[in-house]
Amino acid sequence: MVTVKLGKTGITTDKNGFGALPIQRISDEDAVYLLRKAYENGMTYFDTARWYSDSEHKIGLAFAGMRDKVYIATKTGAVDAEGFWQDLETSLVNLQTDYIDVYQFHNPAFCPRPGDMNGLYDAALEAKEQGKIRHIGITNHRLSVAHEVVESGLYETLQFPFSYLATDKDIELVDKCKEADMGFIAMKALSGGLINNSAAAYAYLAQYENVLPIWGVQRESELDEFLSYIGNPPVMTQELEAVIRHDREELLGDFCRGCGYCMPCPADIEIHTCARMSLLLRRAPSGNLLDEDGQEKMKKVENCMHCNQCKSKCPYGLDTPTLLQKNLEDYKKVLAGEVQV
């Protein structure tokens, strides 16, 4: 078993975190089964958020009466102290617990600090003093904010996108967290589903001893794949290096990561799907992407008003309207049989 220590938190867990966003799409019974199976086979770190509809509720059902056996991380998207306390109390009820191991600010556009007018960080400090949270963390998609977070010394963990599609700047951030003894939690370790070789993904991240990947799990087959890595962790081979080189050539650059922070769209376009449709068609089963529902989703791109709201909200600085149009053109060619996938 390979373990990760999350910096100054002292939390040590298997190098397989359970990302609980996808379990909002399945029943209570199925979610509890997956969560308990994950724990019984070696996973101890479970990540959720207030924004993930009923994900917290399902984790609460799974681990009621055995709270000290697992680490639970959740997040608040609150913009002020009042919202913070509302979210925290709701999370505690949903999770059936009186404390949260890692409580994270959910992708703020700034680094919350003591004394800020919104009172977010001060509220977190007070909650920590009350024992309702044990460690203060933050998630983000913006490199500038992430660097400010690390330099502030105010946070014990940073959750940030990190996979084998990482740039030198991303790797610099990981190293910076290590130097600061700050836990680094890797979200999007499969790049929103565009990486389809989990062994390569694991082997790449295994090179960074301070990184804890959290894998989004919805199906038992997915869980079994990651559980198999506990007893038999993949190591980098020439074959896996070749997979990574190929994927980097195909995916690096201006591609949509599917984070969804551009939403909602005033034209009702499902941007985080439509803006990466070309890649999804080539890297995932394409049947449901080309069916009637898929065609209806893509047709909405024609209604783009070029208001640029999505462009202004994209944490990666993408020209989203242009990306949507390119994906629509490619989609039409695939439908017409002009391009094979």
Residue pairs with C-beta under 8 A, 6 or more apart in sequence:
1 14
1 42
1 230
1 231
2 14
2 15
2 206
2 233
3 12
3 13
3 14
3 15
4 12
4 13
4 14
4 15
4 209
4 210
4 211
4 212
5 11
5 12
5 183
5 210
6 12
6 13
6 102
6 156
6 157
6 183
6 185
6 212
7 156
7 157
7 177
7 180
7 181
7 182
7 183
7 184
7 210
8 156
8 181
8 182
8 183
9 101
9 102
9 134
9 135
9 156
9 157
9 183
11 45
11 71
11 101
11 102
11 135
11 183
13 43
13 44
13 45
13 71
13 212
14 42
14 43
14 44
14 45
14 230
15 202
15 205
15 206
15 211
15 212
15 213
15 233
16 42
16 43
16 213
16 215
16 226
16 227
16 229
16 230
17 43
17 45
17 46
17 47
17 185
17 212
17 213
17 214
17 215
18 35
18 38
18 43
18 45
18 46
18 47
18 214
18 215
18 217
19 47
19 187
19 214
19 215
19 216
19 217
20 35
20 46
20 47
20 48
20 52
20 55
20 58
20 59
20 217
21 48
21 49
21 52
21 55
21 216
22 216
22 217
22 218
23 30
23 31
23 34
23 35
23 55
23 58
23 217
23 218
24 52
24 53
24 54
24 55
24 58
25 218
26 34
26 218
28 54
28 57
28 58
28 61
31 58
31 61
31 62
32 58
32 61
32 62
33 220
34 217
34 220
34 223
35 46
35 58
35 59
35 62
35 63
36 62
37 220
37 223
37 227
38 46
38 217
38 223
38 227
39 62
39 63
39 69
39 70
41 227
41 230
42 227
42 230
43 226
43 227
43 230
44 69
44 70
44 71
45 70
45 71
45 73
45 212
45 214
46 59
46 63
46 70
46 71
46 72
46 73
47 73
47 74
47 159
47 185
47 214
48 55
48 56
48 59
48 72
48 73
48 74
48 75
49 55
49 56
49 74
49 75
49 76
49 77
49 104
49 106
50 56
50 74
50 75
50 76
50 77
50 87
50 90
50 91
50 106
51 75
51 77
51 106
54 94
56 74
56 90
56 91
56 94
56 95
57 94
59 72
59 94
59 95
60 94
60 95
60 96
60 97
61 96
63 69
63 70
63 72
63 95
63 96
64 96
67 96
67 97
71 101
71 102
72 95
72 97
72 100
72 101
72 102
73 100
73 101
73 102
73 103
73 104
73 137
73 157
73 185
74 91
74 95
74 100
74 102
74 103
74 104
75 103
75 104
75 105
75 106
75 139
76 83
76 84
76 87
76 88
76 91
76 103
76 104
76 105
76 106
77 87
77 106
77 107
78 84
78 86
78 87
78 120
79 118
79 120
80 118
80 119
80 120
81 118
81 119
81 120
81 122
81 123
84 119
84 120
84 123
84 124
84 127
85 123
85 127
88 100
88 103
88 127
88 132
88 133
91 100
92 98
92 99
92 100
92 132
98 131
98 132
99 131
99 132
99 133
99 134
100 132
100 133
100 134
101 133
101 134
101 135
102 133
102 134
102 135
102 137
102 156
102 157
102 183
103 124
103 127
103 133
103 135
103 136
103 137
104 136
104 137
104 138
104 139
104 157
104 159
105 112
105 120
105 124
105 137
105 138
105 139
106 139
107 139
107 140
107 141
107 261
107 315
108 120
108 138
108 140
108 145
109 142
109 145
110 145
111 138
111 145
111 148
111 149
111 152
111 154
112 118
112 120
112 121
112 124
112 138
112 154
113 121
113 152
113 154
114 121
114 122
114 125
114 154
115 122
116 122
121 136
121 154
124 133
124 136
125 136
127 133
128 134
128 135
128 136
135 156
135 157
136 154
136 155
136 156
137 155
137 156
137 157
137 158
137 159
137 183
137 185
138 149
138 155
138 157
138 158
138 159
139 158
139 159
139 160
139 185
139 187
140 146
140 149
140 158
140 159
140 160
140 315
141 160
141 161
141 257
141 259
141 261
141 315
141 316
142 315
143 169
143 170
143 173
146 158
146 160
146 173
147 173
147 176
149 155
149 158
150 158
150 173
150 176
150 177
150 180
150 182
153 180
155 182
156 182
156 183
157 182
157 183
157 184
157 185
158 173
158 177
158 182
158 183
158 184
158 185
159 185
159 186
159 187
159 214
160 170
160 173
160 184
160 185
160 186
160 187
161 170
161 186
161 187
161 188
161 191
161 257
161 259
162 170
162 174
162 184
162 186
162 187
162 188
162 189
162 205
162 211
162 213
163 186
163 188
163 189
163 190
163 191
163 195
163 201
163 204
163 205
164 195
164 200
164 201
164 204
164 205
164 244
164 247
164 248
165 191
165 195
165 247
165 248
165 251
165 252
166 174
167 252
173 184
174 184
174 208
174 210
174 211
177 183
177 184
177 210
178 184
178 208
178 209
178 210
183 210
183 212
184 208
184 210
184 211
184 212
185 211
185 212
185 213
185 214
186 205
186 211
186 212
186 213
186 214
187 214
188 257
188 259
189 195
189 201
189 205
189 213
189 214
189 215
190 196
190 198
190 201
190 215
190 216
191 251
191 257
191 258
192 257
192 258
192 259
192 272
192 276
193 258
193 280
193 283
193 284
194 251
194 255
194 258
194 276
194 279
194 280
194 283
195 201
195 247
196 283
196 284
197 240
197 243
197 247
198 215
198 225
198 226
198 229
199 229
199 234
199 240
200 234
200 240
200 243
200 244
200 247
201 213
202 213
202 226
202 229
202 233
202 234
203 234
203 235
203 236
203 237
203 240
204 236
204 240
204 244
205 211
205 213
206 233
206 234
206 235
206 236
207 236
215 222
215 226
217 223
217 226
234 240
250 279
251 279
254 318
254 319
254 323
255 276
255 279
256 271
256 272
256 275
256 276
256 318
256 320
256 323
257 276
257 316
258 272
258 273
258 276
259 272
259 315
260 271
260 272
261 313
261 314
261 315
262 271
262 272
262 275
262 309
262 310
262 311
262 313
262 314
262 320
263 270
263 271
263 272
263 310
265 271
265 309
265 310
266 305
266 307
266 309
267 300
267 303
267 304
267 305
268 300
268 303
269 297
269 300
269 301
269 303
269 304
269 324
270 297
270 300
271 310
271 320
271 324
273 280
273 297
274 297
274 298
274 300
274 301
274 324
274 327
274 328
275 318
275 320
275 323
275 324
275 327
276 327
277 289
277 298
277 327
277 328
277 330
277 331
278 326
278 327
278 330
278 331
280 286
280 289
281 289
281 290
281 330
281 331
281 334
281 341
282 341
286 334
286 341
288 294
290 334
290 335
295 335
298 327
298 328
298 331
301 324
301 325
301 327
301 328
302 328
304 321
304 324
304 325
306 321
308 321
310 320
310 321
311 318
311 319
311 320
311 321
314 320
330 339
333 339
334 340
334 341
